[in-house]
Amino acid sequence: MHFIFSDKVVLLFDFWSVHSPAGMALSVLVVLLLAVLYESLKFGKAKLLHQALVSMPTFTSQQLIEETDQDSSSSESLPVSSTRTRTRLRWFSYHFGQSLIHVAQVVIGYFMMLAVMSYNTWIFLGVVLGSAVGYYLAYPLLSLV
């Protein structure tokens, strides 16, 4: 197999059949935007991870020992238990969000890989340029996290 310069290609699905230079330009634009979205999802996943870590309370060993003593000595441990439940629920929601973003990232990544496997040079260049533009736009946002 080798890469070819052509304006005729079938991408991903039978209904995405390109037969003209205008159709190829539109297809390259769509693939480019998919690559930008892929890079943006990386930023979103990193931001969610940061929010999850910031929202988690940090306990010292002494605080954990005192909480254990309070739990065993009094039956009014509802506030501590409630706080733990809310913390776990918050962590679960962040983790669930990260998992959804990861699935979307994997699906888009495979779509881009399959598009490149059409061995069309224009599509390949669209994926490469989209990845570069997406990284260029998303990388500065990481400093805001």
N, C-alpha and C positions, 0 to 999 in steps of 0.2 A: 504494500500500500504506500501511497505517496500523496502529499498535499497537492491540490489542484486549484487554480484560479478559475472559477466558473460561477455563472449566475443561475445555475440550475442545480437544485439540491432538495432532498427531502430531510427535514429536521425533526427529530424526536417522534413525530406522529405522521401518519399518512396524510392527514388534512393540512399539515404544515409543509406544503410543497411549493417551492420557489421556482419560478420560470422566467423572471425578468430582473433587470438591474434594479428597478425600484423595489421589487419584492425582496431582493437580496439586501439592499440598504436598510429596509425596515426590519428584516430578520437580524441583521448585524446590530441594529439599535436595540432590539429586544434582548438579544443575548448580552450586549454590553450592560444594559440595565439590570439584568439578572446577576451579572458579576458584581455590579455595584451593590445590589441588595445583599448578596452573599457576604461581602466585606462589612456592610453595615450591621448585619446580624452578629458578626463577631464582636462589634462594639457593644451591641445590646446585651449580649451574653456577659461580657466583662462588667458592664454597668450593673446588671442584676446581681452578679457575684459580689461586687463591692457593696451594694445595698444590703445584701444578706449578711455579709460579714460585719458591717457597721451596726446593723440592728440587733445582732446577737450580743447579749450581755457577757462581759468577761468577768469571771469569778476567780478570786484568789483561793488558795487552799484554805485559808482561815475562814473565809466567808462560807465555803462549802461545809466545813466542820460545824460552824455555828448554825447553818440551816439544818443540818442533820440533827443536831442537838435540839433545835426548836421543834422539828417534826416529831421527834421521839418523846419530848417532854410535854407538849401541849396538843390538844385536839383541835385547836383553832389554826390549822395550817392552810386554810382556804386561800388567803392572799398569795402565799408562796406557790401553792399548787396552781392557782389561777394564772399567775405570772408565767409559770413554766408552760402551761397549756397554750397561752397566747404566744409565747416565744416559739414553741414547737410549730404552732399553726402558721405563724409568720414565716418560719424557715421552710416549712413544707410548701407554702405558696410561692416563695422565691425559687425553690428547687423545681417545682412543677413548671413555672414560667421558663426557667433555664432549659428544662427538658423539651418543652415545646419549641423553643428557639433552636435547640440543637437538632431536632427532627427536621424543622424547616431548612436549616443550614445543610443537612445531609442531602435532603431531596433536591435542593437547588444545585448543590455540588454535583450530584449525579446527572442532573439535567445538563449542566454545562459540560461535563465530561462526555456525555453522549453526543452533544452538539459538536464538540471538537472531533469526535470519532467519525463525523461525516467526512473528514479529511478535506474540508473546504477551507482554503487559506483565509478567506474573508471572515468566516465565522470564528476561526482560530484567533485572528487578530482582534476581533470584537471581544472575545473572552479575555484575552491578555490586556487589552486597553481598558476594559471595564474593571478588571481586578486592580490595575494600577490606579485608575481614577477613584475607585472605591476605597482603596487603602489610603490614597492621598487625602481624601475627604474625611475618612473616619479616624485616622491616626491622631490628628490634633484633638479630637474629642475625647480621647482616652485621658488626656491631662486634666480634663474637667471632672473626671470621675473621682 
